[in-house]
Amino acid sequence: MNHEDTIKIIAEQLQARPHNARVSLIRKGISHKVPNAHLEDDKTHKIYVGELNRILKIDPQNRTCTAESGVTFSDLVKETLKHGLVPYTVPELKTITIGGAISGCSVESMSYKYGGFHDSCLEYELVTAKGEILQCSPEKNAEVFQMLHGSFGTLGIITKITFKLHPAKPYVKLTHARYENFADYQQAIQNEYDKPQYDFMDGIIHSPTHFTLCLGTFVDEAPYTSNYEGQKIYYKSTRQKTEDYMKTYDYFFRYDAECHWISRNYGLENPVVRFLFGRWFLSSTNMIKTAKKLRFIFKHLKPEVIVDIFVAMSRFKAFYEFYEKDFDYFPLWIVPYRIARRYDWMNEKFMEGVNDELFIDCAVYGLRQKKGRDYYKMMDEKLLELKGVKTLISHNSYEPETFWQIYNKTKYDHAKKLTDPENIFKDLYQKTHNK
């Protein structure tokens, strides 16, 4: 079956849905939205999109790729590396799809130069709620093109994406620079941003006295290579090593086996457990699948805190001081992120007074909440104060009025009228809010 036949079938499924029935999608892969024990499966009309998993064209001369939305970054990188190319942003978990990176936002260590995956995209093909095929780009249907970023599938079904590719080499050389205080760490990030010398920059704060900045460069050769899919654990290596080499593919997915460090909550850092059971559990996909199957067990427990939050560089210090005092949970993943233009989904009024181009993604993964404290609420309140935003992949309890202070309801509603006027995909608040 070719691409045209696939989207025709998807369009026919939408057109044949029962009147007033809401829809949800069935994929071959797994959603990387954080499993929620309190959300029951709703009674929706199911649309199968599992065949959207083909790389349609790689153009080495123009450094572009066209692929279907269900292609995973793991499969994509394997193919583009054959041409000495990679996407400008490669999220760190293998089975995140390119459509998911647009719908749910994306970050990684090239983001300090190039932002998210959306920022490298040239065109989207979208199937609307009525089964119409819409081509979207900065020039054509621009209002829809811009609002698809961070829309979580509420504006239609992204079926095809054309995006830019970046030159790459077979290996990555890593330098782990250690700092003992926040001020020096923040300055080092700013210095690299102002005069970039590396291809990659992210960081791990291991403790209030151990800040690691991970700086990477593409290289043609390596004296050795490390692999972190078995007994070795990547995030721990950044505390122990000052230098490292990895194959480029392995570098991109260096966090996947541990799902950063969430695996430690379940005893998976024990060498014996890893040896005996690692192949069943060591990967973000396996951990998410298991969590979704067992979520009923945790229904009456407070959820672990798993959230990415973005604060302007000028407010990073204020956020970190709050985090160290009230959360005191480490490691904390740090990803500098360049916002070349204000995204259309951001509420201009909310962002007044924030003029930074550089933001910092602070990723909290696996914090077990203490009794009597609601860490999600604490985070939400601090972000409102600092005019920060969070990704909507996890637990969101904003009231509608607060939610739409942060997100641009006017532009969202305009795009929604063009693609889903009957709201069969739910709106952004409905889709991401915890009931």
PEWO-V53526 format. One record per backbone hydrogen bond with DSSP energy under -0.5 kcal/mol. NH is the residue of the N-H (numbers start at 1). CO is the residue of the C=O. If there is no record, write none. Layout:
BEGIN
((NH CO) (NH CO))
END
This chain:
BEGIN
((6 2) (7 3) (8 4) (9 5) (10 6) (11 7) (12 8) (13 9) (14 10) (15 11) (16 12) (17 14) (21 18) (23 424) (24 45) (26 47) (27 25) (34 393) (37 35) (39 36) (40 38) (44 42) (45 22) (46 44) (47 24) (48 46) (49 26) (49 47) (52 49) (53 51) (56 54) (56 66) (57 66) (59 64) (60 58) (63 59) (64 59) (65 163) (66 57) (67 161) (68 54) (69 159) (70 52) (71 68) (73 96) (74 94) (76 72) (77 73) (78 74) (79 75) (80 76) (81 77) (82 78) (82 79) (83 80) (84 81) (85 80) (86 166) (88 164) (91 89) (96 93) (98 71) (99 69) (101 97) (102 98) (103 99) (104 100) (111 108) (113 110) (114 110) (115 111) (119 116) (120 117) (121 118) (122 162) (123 162) (124 136) (125 160) (126 134) (127 157) (128 126) (128 132) (129 419) (131 128) (134 126) (134 132) (136 124) (136 134) (137 140) (144 141) (145 141) (146 142) (147 143) (148 144) (149 146) (150 102) (151 148) (152 103) (154 151) (157 127) (158 156) (159 125) (160 125) (161 67) (162 123) (163 65) (164 120) (165 63) (166 86) (168 84) (171 219) (172 246) (173 217) (174 172) (174 244) (175 215) (176 242) (177 175) (177 213) (178 176) (179 211) (185 181) (186 182) (187 183) (188 184) (189 185) (190 186) (191 187) (192 188) (193 189) (194 190) (195 191) (196 193) (199 216) (200 216) (201 109) (202 214) (203 334) (204 212) (205 332) (206 204) (206 210) (207 210) (210 207) (211 179) (212 204) (212 210) (213 177) (214 202) (214 212) (215 175) (215 213) (216 200) (217 173) (219 171) (226 245) (234 232) (237 233) (237 234) (238 234) (239 236) (240 236) (241 237) (244 174) (246 172) (248 170) (251 247) (252 248) (253 249) (254 251) (256 253) (259 255) (259 256) (260 255) (261 259) (262 259) (263 258) (264 261) (265 262) (266 263) (267 264) (268 263) (270 267) (274 270) (275 271) (276 272) (277 273) (278 274) (280 277) (281 277) (282 278) (283 281) (287 283) (288 284) (289 285) (290 286) (291 287) (292 288) (293 289) (294 290) (295 292) (297 294) (298 294) (298 295) (299 296) (301 298) (305 367) (306 304) (307 364) (309 362) (310 389) (311 360) (313 358) (315 312) (316 313) (319 315) (320 316) (321 317) (322 318) (323 319) (324 320) (325 321) (326 322) (327 323) (328 323) (331 205) (332 205) (333 363) (334 203) (335 361) (337 359) (338 111) (339 337) (339 357) (340 338) (346 343) (347 406) (348 346) (351 347) (352 349) (354 351) (355 353) (359 337) (359 357) (360 311) (361 335) (361 359) (362 309) (362 360) (363 333) (363 361) (364 307) (364 362) (365 363) (366 305) (366 364) (367 305) (369 367) (373 370) (375 373) (378 374) (379 375) (380 376) (381 377) (382 378) (383 379) (384 380) (385 381) (386 382) (387 383) (388 383) (389 310) (391 308) (396 394) (403 399) (404 400) (405 402) (406 402) (406 403) (407 403) (408 345) (409 407) (412 408) (413 409) (414 410) (415 411) (416 412) (417 413) (418 414) (419 415) (420 416) (423 420) (426 423) (431 427) (432 428) (433 429) (434 396) (435 433))
END
